[in-house]
Amino acid sequence: MFTKKLLHCFSKLETPFYYYDMELFHKSLKTLRKAADKYNCQVHYALKANANNRILEIIRDYGFGADCVSGNEVQKAIEVGFPLEKIVFAGVGKNNHEINYAIDHSIFGFNCESIEEIEIINDWAAKKQKIVPLSLRLNPDIDAVTHNFLTTGLNDNKFGIPLFYLEEAIEKLNQLNNVTLIGLHFHIGSQITSMEPYIMLCKRVNAIQDEIHEKYGLELPHINLGGGLGINYQDPNQELIPDFEKYFATIHQHLKVRNKQQVHFELGRSVVGQFGSLISRVLYIKKGINRQFAILDAGMSDLIRPALYGSYHKIENLSKQNKAIEGIKYDVVGPLCETSDSFNRDVELPLTERDDIIAIRSAGAYGEIMVSQYNLRNKPVAVYSDELIKKKEINGSVI
């Protein structure tokens, strides 16, 4: 993945920056497209994972839709050229401006997360003399077996309408004239690496659909199972492309799809996670009393996941990638004025020195999109493999 030629190019560039392996990206999208088509699934890419314009344009060109959780994401999806009929708008706290913008642009529909939200959307739709399609996001109370901060489908989470209120929600919809129910929406969490939570979700969805058909005679045209498929952070080279085939096959096997019902998904991390890396440079090797620190020019402002979630990312010394690991352990940390500005402790690396180039892997999702300017730091730029290899060296500088 990281060749000597690339390392030479990296050494000439200002760090930190996000590096995107575009060949891997296209392979991943082709694999996803093939699997989705095989099982007749509609995939909406979750913009919250990475909203880099070039990346969005490529995803759009593969025929995928857009899953948005803010008005600005809806606007970005429209500006980038995602078809309106493939844009969905979720999110637990949509404000008036966001709701109006989405209504005015006649997107595919809203995923609604409370009865009050349904009423507000109906009020705005009535003022515009429109009928707005929506799905009910239900909270199925299923443990996704992931990090507590990444779980979204339990009763204690803020997301979705509890099943206890499903009957009330349907009765409310029957009273409103400017919204129409087109489907049900579920999302139980993120970075899910086992198929068991999805099997449980399918069984719960089957029971819910049976119930609403029996009580109300409803056969909804759309069912949305969210996303959450995880990636291999521990050893990304062993699984550069997630097993999309297994994921869709599992859903296909366990979900009872109704007559002419379209099944939707909202994948984000699994689409973009593995083809992006944060590239940094070692500023100092600092000897502490009990620890040794490799201080990078990248920090939590550039990749916040380790500080925010305690998340693991594989760290590689590209300058010494052909050297054997000698059992030297480093706390790999950033330059920000925060103790939490750390990528990991006790990372075994080859002998690491000032100016070595470091890759923090699996950073394509929730990396660039979550960059901040804390400590008034510059934002890292994006560097793409297909553009980098076209550049020529002139007087020792990459242009």
Backbone hydrogen bonds, N-H to C=O, Kabsch-Sander energy under -0.5 kcal/mol:
donor,donor_aa,acceptor,acceptor_aa,energy
3,T,1,M,-0.7
7,L,3,T,-2.5
8,H,4,K,-2.3
9,C,5,K,-2.0
10,F,6,L,-3.2
11,S,7,L,-2.3
12,K,8,H,-0.6
12,K,9,C,-1.1
13,L,9,C,-0.6
13,L,10,F,-1.4
17,F,279,I,-1.8
18,Y,381,V,-3.0
19,Y,17,F,-0.5
19,Y,277,S,-3.2
20,Y,383,V,-2.7
21,D,19,Y,-0.5
21,D,275,F,-2.9
22,M,20,Y,-1.1
25,F,21,D,-1.9
26,H,22,M,-2.3
27,K,23,E,-2.0
28,S,24,L,-2.5
29,L,25,F,-2.4
30,K,26,H,-2.4
31,T,27,K,-2.1
32,L,28,S,-2.5
33,R,29,L,-2.8
34,K,30,K,-2.3
35,A,31,T,-2.1
36,A,32,L,-2.8
37,D,33,R,-2.3
38,K,34,K,-1.9
39,Y,35,A,-1.5
40,N,37,D,-1.1
41,C,36,A,-2.9
42,Q,263,V,-2.7
43,V,41,C,-0.6
44,H,42,Q,-0.5
44,H,265,F,-3.2
45,Y,43,V,-0.6
45,Y,65,G,-2.7
46,A,267,L,-2.0
47,L,45,Y,-0.9
47,L,67,D,-2.0
49,A,46,A,-1.8
50,N,46,A,-0.5
50,N,47,L,-0.6
56,L,52,N,-2.5
57,E,53,N,-2.3
58,I,54,R,-1.7
59,I,55,I,-2.2
60,R,56,L,-2.7
61,D,57,E,-2.0
62,Y,58,I,-1.0
62,Y,59,I,-0.6
63,G,60,R,-2.0
64,F,59,I,-1.5
65,G,43,V,-3.0
66,A,86,K,-2.4
67,D,45,Y,-3.4
68,C,66,A,-0.6
68,C,88,V,-2.4
74,V,70,S,-1.9
75,Q,71,G,-2.6
76,K,72,N,-2.7
77,A,73,E,-2.6
78,I,74,V,-2.2
79,E,75,Q,-2.7
80,V,76,K,-2.5
81,G,77,A,-1.0
82,F,77,A,-2.5
86,K,83,P,-2.2
87,I,84,L,-1.6
88,V,66,A,-2.5
88,V,86,K,-0.5
89,F,109,G,-2.0
90,A,68,C,-3.4
90,A,88,V,-0.6
99,I,95,N,-2.5
100,N,96,N,-2.6
101,Y,97,H,-2.4
102,A,98,E,-2.2
103,I,99,I,-2.4
104,D,100,N,-2.9
105,H,101,Y,-1.4
106,S,103,I,-1.5
107,I,102,A,-1.3
108,F,84,L,-1.6
108,F,87,I,-1.0
109,G,87,I,-1.1
110,F,133,P,-1.7
111,N,89,F,-2.8
112,C,110,F,-0.7
112,C,135,S,-3.2
118,I,114,S,-1.5
119,E,115,I,-1.9
120,I,116,E,-2.2
121,I,117,E,-2.6
122,N,118,I,-2.3
123,D,119,E,-2.1
124,W,120,I,-2.3
125,A,121,I,-2.5
126,A,122,N,-2.4
127,K,123,D,-1.7
128,K,124,W,-1.2
129,Q,126,A,-1.1
130,K,125,A,-2.7
132,V,130,K,-0.5
132,V,178,N,-2.6
134,L,180,T,-2.4
135,S,110,F,-3.1
136,L,183,G,-1.9
137,R,112,C,-3.2
137,R,135,S,-0.6
138,L,136,L,-0.9
138,L,185,H,-2.6
139,N,161,I,-2.6
141,D,153,G,-0.8
142,I,153,G,-1.9
144,A,142,I,-0.6
150,L,147,H,-1.9
151,T,148,N,-0.9
152,T,188,I,-1.6
153,G,188,I,-1.4
157,N,154,L,-1.8
161,I,137,R,-3.2
163,L,139,N,-1.0
165,Y,162,P,-2.2
166,L,163,L,-1.7
169,A,165,Y,-2.4
170,I,166,L,-2.4
171,E,167,E,-2.3
172,K,168,E,-2.2
173,L,169,A,-2.3
174,N,170,I,-1.8
175,Q,171,E,-0.7
175,Q,172,K,-1.2
176,L,172,K,-0.7
176,L,173,L,-0.9
180,T,132,V,-2.3
182,I,134,L,-2.9
182,I,180,T,-0.5
183,G,134,L,-0.9
184,L,222,H,-1.3
185,H,136,L,-3.2
186,F,224,N,-2.4
190,S,150,L,-1.7
192,I,228,G,-3.4
193,T,191,Q,-0.6
199,I,195,M,-2.1
200,M,196,E,-2.6
201,L,197,P,-2.2
202,C,198,Y,-2.5
203,K,199,I,-2.1
204,R,200,M,-2.1
205,V,201,L,-3.0
206,N,202,C,-2.7
207,A,203,K,-1.9
208,I,204,R,-2.3
209,Q,205,V,-2.8
210,D,206,N,-2.2
211,E,207,A,-2.2
212,I,208,I,-2.5
213,H,209,Q,-1.8
214,E,210,D,-2.3
215,K,211,E,-2.7
216,Y,212,I,-2.0
217,G,213,H,-1.4
218,L,212,I,-1.4
222,H,182,I,-1.6
223,I,262,Q,-2.3
224,N,184,L,-2.9
225,L,223,I,-0.5
225,L,264,H,-2.4
230,G,192,I,-2.7
232,N,239,E,-0.5
233,Y,231,I,-1.2
238,Q,235,D,-1.9
239,E,235,D,-0.5
239,E,236,P,-1.3
244,F,242,P,-2.0
247,Y,243,D,-1.8
248,F,244,F,-2.7
249,A,245,E,-2.4
250,T,246,K,-2.3
251,I,247,Y,-1.8
252,H,248,F,-2.8
253,Q,249,A,-2.2
254,H,250,T,-1.7
255,L,251,I,-2.8
257,V,255,L,-1.2
261,Q,258,R,-2.2
262,Q,221,P,-3.2
263,V,40,N,-0.6
264,H,223,I,-3.1
264,H,262,Q,-0.5
265,F,42,Q,-2.4
266,E,226,G,-2.7
271,V,268,G,-1.1
272,V,268,G,-1.7
273,G,269,R,-3.1
276,G,273,G,-0.7
277,S,19,Y,-2.4
278,L,360,I,-2.5
279,I,17,F,-3.1
279,I,277,S,-0.7
280,S,358,I,-2.9
282,V,356,D,-2.3
283,L,295,I,-3.3
284,Y,295,I,-1.4
286,K,284,Y,-0.6
286,K,293,F,-2.7
287,K,285,I,-0.5
288,G,286,K,-0.6
288,G,291,R,-2.9
293,F,286,K,-3.4
294,A,331,D,-2.1
295,I,284,Y,-2.7
295,I,293,F,-0.7
296,L,294,A,-0.6
296,L,333,V,-3.1
297,D,281,R,-1.7
302,D,299,G,-1.8
303,L,299,G,-1.6
308,L,304,I,-2.9
309,Y,305,R,-3.2
310,G,305,R,-0.8
310,G,306,P,-1.2
311,S,305,R,-1.2
314,K,233,Y,-0.7
316,E,359,A,-2.6
318,L,316,E,-0.9
318,L,357,I,-1.9
319,S,357,I,-1.2
320,K,317,N,-0.9
321,Q,318,L,-1.2
323,K,320,K,-2.0
326,E,349,L,-0.5
328,I,349,L,-0.6
330,Y,347,V,-2.1
331,D,292,Q,-2.7
332,V,330,Y,-0.8
332,V,344,N,-2.0
333,V,294,A,-2.2
333,V,331,D,-0.8
334,G,341,D,-2.1
338,E,336,L,-2.1
341,D,338,E,-1.4
342,S,340,S,-2.5
343,F,332,V,-2.8
344,N,332,V,-1.4
347,V,330,Y,-3.3
348,E,346,D,-0.6
349,L,328,I,-2.0
349,L,347,V,-0.6
355,D,282,V,-2.8
356,D,353,E,-1.9
358,I,280,S,-2.8
358,I,356,D,-0.5
359,A,316,E,-2.9
360,I,278,L,-2.6
361,R,314,K,-2.7
361,R,359,A,-0.7
363,A,276,G,-2.9
364,G,273,G,-2.3
364,G,276,G,-0.7
366,Y,49,A,-2.8
367,G,49,A,-0.5
368,E,363,A,-0.5
370,M,367,G,-1.2
371,V,368,E,-1.3
372,S,301,S,-2.3
376,L,373,Q,-2.0
377,R,374,Y,-0.9
381,V,16,P,-0.6
383,V,18,Y,-3.4
385,S,20,Y,-2.7
387,E,384,Y,-0.7
388,L,384,Y,-2.6
389,I,385,S,-2.1
390,K,387,E,-0.7
391,K,387,E,-0.7
391,K,388,L,-1.1
394,I,392,K,-0.5
394,I,397,S,-2.4
397,S,394,I,-1.7
399,I,392,K,-1.4
